[in-house]
Amino acid sequence: MDCRAEHIAVGSEILLGQIANGHAQRISQAFAAAGLPLYYHTAVGDNLERLRAVFAMASQRSNVIVVTGGLGPTADDLTREALAAHLGRPMHEVREVVERLEAYFRARGRQMAPENRKQGLLIEGGEFLPNPNGTAPGMYVRDGDTHYFLMPGPPLEMVPMLHHHVIPRVRALFGLQQRIVSRVLHFCGIGESDVDQAIPHLTSLRNPTVAPLAGEGEMLIRITAAAEDEGAAQALIAPIESELRNRFGPYIYGVDDDTLPKVVARLLREQGQTLAVAESCTGGLLSSMITAVPGASAFYRLGVTAYHNEMKVRLLGVRDETLASHGAVSEQTAREMAEGVRRQAASTYGIGITGIAGPDGGSPDKPVGLVYGAVAGPAATQVYRLQLGGSREQIQIRASKHMLWRLWTIASSGKVRI
């Protein structure tokens, strides 16, 4: 029988948006790395009847059900109670577990509250999964061909249990599954629809699969292959990646966990080059992206957020006549901002960004979303006119990423590629 797994995240705080469902990502990654298919994710609040309903639904479609959360000592921790009710099985207290809990609290100079005893309740026919990092043990329960794994919610308790007890048990139950391997290519400067329209023969493949994914200010293509081992999967991915690079090479800036700030930082450090940035409409966002990269001090010299025109003149050397003739949002101003900050920092490159992020301030000649960005370098200054859509925040993100990509193309080749 093949493994058909799903994950149920328990906690009203997830549904209220108070915390992100990070367990879904961690469990998906662990199952994919082990070659185990995970088909569904569900989030459910701390409600006994809704939990029972979710268990009933999951048991109809999946044979491995991994649950996180709801194993604590409080009244709203209901996972074990809901599963016991769904299976129609009683629970009984395991004295050894309760004694371990009491010892856990004594070692910390505390007396165990009576509520903690419920963490020693075991569903009939189940077995506890050890949790050396907290008070709530996990639990494994089999019901016919369906396998339930209950794990605590805190990540520092859940993640070790997942890797040490859940994944090995599932692999032992179902045998070695195919290895699932993904390769993600990161694009900038081109839209998802433009790429998608050019590769229908790739997106229709079954193994490997090719999926364009939208990002904010960029896009990704995920190539996923299933094979008996990682080497065989990589062999399926390689020719697809090669074709995509042949078609879209100038737009592909990185792979897998790369980001634009990371690849720019890596490139500038490798080449011994430096950078300074002058921003207006992006309000320092580009500088923030860059300085979030560890080791940015090796190449990043100066960041100036010059919102007011007077500051553009005083700090960056933008000429009064430029602002009077062309305005703050113009090719000429972006050029002088980039050249001015480069001059002030004595850096290899300078970036200047000016525009209208909205939602107000646009005009027929200069609508919201109009951004001019410039990269000043040793050879020349290149200026780019962007007409961006979206909210104020989206325009700022998209402008910042686009200018990082432009810098990457220039620094990579010594000239503008696009």
C-alpha positions in Angstrom: 0.0 0.0 0.0 1.2 3.5 -0.9 1.6 6.2 1.7 -1.0 9.0 1.5 -0.2 11.5 4.2 -1.7 14.7 5.5 -1.1 17.2 8.2 -3.6 18.7 10.7 -2.5 21.8 12.6 -4.6 22.3 15.7 -4.9 25.7 17.3 -7.4 28.6 17.2 -4.4 31.0 17.2 -3.6 29.8 13.7 -7.1 30.5 12.4 -7.0 33.9 14.1 -3.8 34.8 12.3 -2.0 35.3 15.6 0.8 32.8 14.6 1.8 31.4 11.2 1.4 27.8 10.5 5.1 27.0 10.2 4.5 23.4 11.0 2.9 22.9 7.6 6.2 23.9 5.9 8.4 21.9 8.2 6.4 18.7 7.9 6.1 19.2 4.1 9.9 19.6 3.8 10.6 16.5 6.0 8.1 14.3 4.1 9.4 15.4 0.7 13.0 14.9 1.7 12.1 11.3 2.8 10.3 10.6 -0.5 6.9 10.4 1.3 3.9 12.1 -0.4 1.9 14.6 1.6 -1.4 15.4 0.0 -3.3 17.7 2.3 -2.9 20.4 5.0 -5.7 21.3 7.4 -5.9 23.9 10.2 -8.6 23.5 12.8 -9.4 25.4 16.0 -9.5 24.1 19.6 -13.0 22.7 19.4 -13.9 19.1 20.1 -16.6 18.6 17.5 -14.7 20.3 14.7 -11.6 18.2 15.6 -13.7 15.0 15.4 -15.1 16.1 12.0 -11.6 16.8 10.7 -10.4 13.3 11.9 -13.4 11.7 10.2 -12.6 13.5 6.9 -8.9 12.8 7.0 -9.4 9.1 7.7 -11.4 8.8 4.5 -8.7 10.0 2.3 -5.3 9.5 4.0 -3.6 6.6 5.7 -1.0 8.7 7.6 -2.4 11.6 9.6 0.2 13.8 11.3 -1.2 16.2 13.9 0.5 19.1 15.6 -0.8 20.9 18.7 -3.4 20.4 21.3 -1.5 18.1 23.6 -1.0 20.5 26.4 -2.5 20.4 29.9 -5.2 23.1 29.5 -8.9 22.7 28.9 -8.6 23.7 25.3 -6.0 21.1 24.5 -8.3 18.6 23.0 -6.4 16.6 20.3 -6.1 13.3 22.2 -9.7 13.6 23.4 -11.0 14.2 19.9 -9.0 11.3 18.4 -10.2 9.0 21.1 -13.8 10.0 20.4 -13.4 9.6 16.7 -11.9 6.1 17.1 -14.4 5.2 19.9 -11.6 4.1 22.2 -11.1 4.9 25.9 -8.1 6.5 27.4 -6.2 5.4 30.5 -3.6 7.1 32.6 0.0 5.7 32.3 1.5 6.0 35.7 5.1 6.0 34.5 4.5 9.0 32.3 2.8 10.9 35.1 5.8 10.2 37.4 8.1 11.5 34.7 6.1 14.7 34.5 6.2 15.1 38.3 10.0 14.6 38.2 10.3 17.1 35.4 8.6 19.8 37.5 10.5 18.8 40.7 13.8 19.2 38.9 12.8 22.8 38.2 11.7 23.5 41.7 8.0 23.5 40.9 5.0 21.4 41.9 3.1 19.9 39.0 -0.4 21.3 38.6 -3.2 18.7 38.6 -4.1 19.7 35.0 -0.8 18.2 33.7 -1.9 14.7 34.6 -4.0 14.7 31.3 -0.7 14.5 29.4 -0.3 11.0 30.8 -3.5 9.8 29.2 -3.0 7.2 26.4 -5.5 6.2 23.8 -6.2 2.5 24.1 -3.9 0.6 21.6 -1.6 3.5 21.2 1.9 4.2 22.4 3.7 7.3 23.6 6.4 9.0 21.5 9.1 10.4 23.8 9.5 14.2 24.2 12.8 15.0 26.0 12.3 18.7 25.3 9.0 19.3 27.0 6.1 17.9 29.1 3.8 16.7 26.4 4.7 13.2 24.9 3.6 12.5 21.4 1.4 9.5 20.5 1.2 6.9 17.8 -2.2 5.1 17.2 -3.0 2.6 14.5 -6.6 2.0 13.4 -6.7 -0.6 10.7 -4.6 0.8 7.8 -4.6 4.3 9.1 -1.7 5.6 11.2 -2.1 8.6 13.5 0.9 10.6 14.8 0.2 13.2 17.5 2.9 15.7 18.2 3.2 18.8 20.5 2.9 22.3 19.0 6.1 24.0 20.2 8.6 23.7 17.3 11.6 22.9 19.6 9.6 19.8 20.7 7.8 19.0 17.5 10.7 19.0 15.1 13.0 16.5 16.9 10.0 14.2 17.4 9.2 14.5 13.7 12.7 13.5 12.6 13.5 10.9 15.3 10.2 9.1 15.6 7.6 10.0 13.0 9.5 9.9 9.7 11.4 6.7 10.6 8.2 5.0 11.6 6.4 6.0 8.4 9.3 4.8 6.2 9.3 1.5 8.1 5.6 1.1 7.6 5.6 1.8 3.9 9.1 1.0 2.8 11.4 3.1 0.7 9.3 5.5 -1.4 10.6 7.5 -4.4 12.8 10.4 -3.7 11.2 13.7 -4.4 13.7 16.5 -5.3 13.0 20.1 -6.3 15.1 22.8 -8.0 13.8 26.4 -7.8 15.0 29.0 -10.4 14.6 32.6 -9.4 13.7 35.2 -12.1 13.5 38.9 -12.2 12.7 41.4 -14.9 10.2 39.2 -16.6 6.6 38.3 -15.8 5.2 35.0 -14.9 2.7 35.0 -17.8 5.6 35.7 -20.3 7.5 32.7 -19.1 4.5 30.5 -18.8 3.4 31.2 -22.4 6.9 30.3 -23.7 7.1 26.9 -22.1 3.8 25.0 -22.5 5.7 21.9 -23.5 7.5 22.0 -20.1 4.5 22.8 -17.8 2.6 19.8 -19.3 5.3 17.3 -18.2 4.4 14.7 -15.6 7.9 13.8 -14.3 9.6 16.2 -13.7 6.9 18.7 -13.2 7.5 22.4 -14.1 5.5 25.0 -12.2 5.8 28.8 -12.6 5.2 30.6 -9.2 4.5 34.2 -8.7 6.6 36.2 -6.3 6.6 39.9 -5.2 8.7 41.7 -7.7 10.0 38.5 -9.2 8.9 35.0 -10.2 10.1 31.4 -9.7 10.0 28.2 -11.6 10.0 25.0 -9.5 11.2 21.8 -11.2 10.3 18.7 -9.2 11.3 15.1 -10.0 10.5 11.8 -8.4 13.0 8.9 -8.8 14.5 6.0 -6.8 17.3 8.2 -5.5 18.5 11.8 -5.5 20.9 11.3 -8.3 18.3 9.9 -10.6 15.9 12.8 -9.7 18.7 15.3 -10.4 19.3 13.7 -13.8 15.6 14.3 -14.7 15.8 17.9 -13.6 19.1 18.8 -15.3 17.9 19.0 -19.0 14.9 21.0 -18.0 17.0 23.5 -16.1 19.4 23.7 -19.0 16.6 24.5 -21.4 15.2 27.2 -19.1 18.7 28.8 -18.8 19.1 28.8 -22.5 15.8 30.5 -23.0 15.8 32.9 -20.0 19.4 33.1 -18.8 19.7 36.9 -18.4 16.6 36.9 -16.1 17.7 34.0 -13.9 19.6 35.3 -10.9 19.6 32.5 -8.5 18.5 29.0 -7.4 16.8 27.4 -4.4 17.3 29.6 -1.3 18.9 32.5 -3.1 17.5 36.0 -2.8 18.4 39.1 -4.8 20.2 40.7 -1.8 22.1 37.5 -1.2 23.3 37.1 -4.8 24.3 40.8 -5.0 26.1 40.6 -1.8 28.0 37.5 -2.8 28.9 38.9 -6.2 30.2 42.3 -4.8 32.2 40.5 -2.1 33.8 38.1 -4.6 34.7 41.0 -6.9 35.9 43.3 -4.1 33.4 46.0 -5.2 31.4 48.4 -3.1 27.9 50.0 -3.1 26.1 53.1 -2.0 22.3 53.7 -2.3 20.2 56.9 -2.5 16.5 56.4 -2.1 13.4 58.5 -2.2 10.1 56.6 -2.9 11.4 53.4 -1.5 12.1 55.0 1.9 15.2 53.0 2.8 13.7 49.6 1.8 16.5 48.8 -0.6 19.1 49.6 2.1 17.2 47.5 4.5 17.2 44.5 2.2 21.0 44.8 1.6 21.9 45.2 5.3 19.8 42.2 6.3 22.5 40.1 4.6 25.2 39.0 7.1 28.5 40.5 6.2 27.1 43.5 4.2 29.6 45.8 5.8 32.2 44.3 3.6 30.7 46.0 0.5 27.9 48.4 1.6 29.2 51.9 2.3 26.4 54.3 2.5 22.6 54.6 2.4 20.7 57.9 2.1 17.0 58.4 2.2 16.5 61.8 0.6 12.8 62.4 0.6 12.7 66.2 0.4 14.1 67.9 -2.6 16.4 70.1 -0.5 18.1 66.9 0.9 18.6 65.6 -2.7 20.4 68.8 -3.4 22.4 69.2 -0.1 23.3 65.5 0.4 23.5 64.1 -3.1 24.4 67.0 -5.3 21.3 66.9 -7.4 21.2 70.3 -9.2 18.4 72.8 -8.5 17.9 73.3 -12.3 17.4 69.5 -12.7 14.6 69.6 -10.2 13.1 72.7 -11.6 13.2 71.5 -15.2 12.4 67.8 -14.9 11.1 67.3 -11.3 12.1 64.9 -8.6 10.6 62.0 -10.4 12.6 62.0 -13.6 15.4 60.2 -15.4 17.7 63.1 -14.7 17.1 63.2 -11.0 17.6 59.4 -10.6 20.9 59.7 -12.5 22.2 62.5 -10.4 21.1 60.7 -7.2 23.0 57.6 -8.2 26.1 59.5 -9.3 26.0 61.7 -6.2 25.8 58.9 -3.6 28.5 57.0 -5.5 30.7 60.1 -5.3 30.0 60.7 -1.6 30.9 57.1 -0.7 33.7 56.6 -3.2 32.0 53.3 -4.0 32.2 51.1 -7.1 28.4 51.5 -7.7 25.7 53.9 -6.7 22.0 53.3 -7.0 19.4 56.1 -7.2 15.6 55.5 -6.9 12.9 58.1 -7.2 9.2 57.7 -8.0 5.6 57.9 -7.0 4.6 55.0 -4.7 1.1 56.3 -4.1 -1.7 56.0 -3.4 -1.7 59.7 -4.0 0.5 62.1 -5.8 0.2 60.9 -9.4 -0.7 63.0 -12.4 -1.5 62.2 -16.1 2.1 62.7 -17.0 3.5 61.0 -13.9 1.1 58.4 -12.7 1.3 56.4 -9.4 3.8 53.6 -9.9 6.2 55.6 -12.1 9.7 54.9 -10.8 13.1 55.9 -12.2 16.1 53.9 -11.1 19.7 54.4 -11.9 22.9 52.5 -11.5 26.1 54.5 -11.6 29.3 52.5 -12.2 32.9 52.9 -13.3 32.0 52.8 -17.0 28.6 54.6 -17.2 25.3 55.4 -15.6 22.3 53.4 -16.7 18.8 54.7 -16.0 15.6 52.6 -16.1 12.0 53.8 -16.3 9.5 51.5 -14.5 5.7 51.6 -14.5 4.7 49.5 -11.6 1.4 48.4 -10.3 0.0 47.4 -6.9 -0.2 49.0 -3.5 2.3 51.5 -2.1 4.2 48.6 -0.4 4.2 46.5 -3.5 5.6 49.4 -5.6 8.4 49.9 -3.1 9.3 46.2 -3.0 9.1 45.8 -6.8 11.2 48.9 -7.4 13.8 47.8 -4.9 14.1 44.3 -6.2 14.3 45.5 -9.8 17.2 47.8 -9.1 19.0 45.0 -7.2 18.5 42.8 -10.3 19.8 45.6 -12.6 22.9 46.0 -10.4 23.4 42.2 -10.5 23.3 42.2 -14.3 25.8 45.0 -14.6 28.2 43.7 -11.9 28.0 40.1 -13.4 28.9 41.1 -16.9 30.5 44.5 -16.8 27.7 45.8 -19.0 23.9 45.9 -19.1 22.5 42.6 -20.3 18.9 43.7 -20.9 
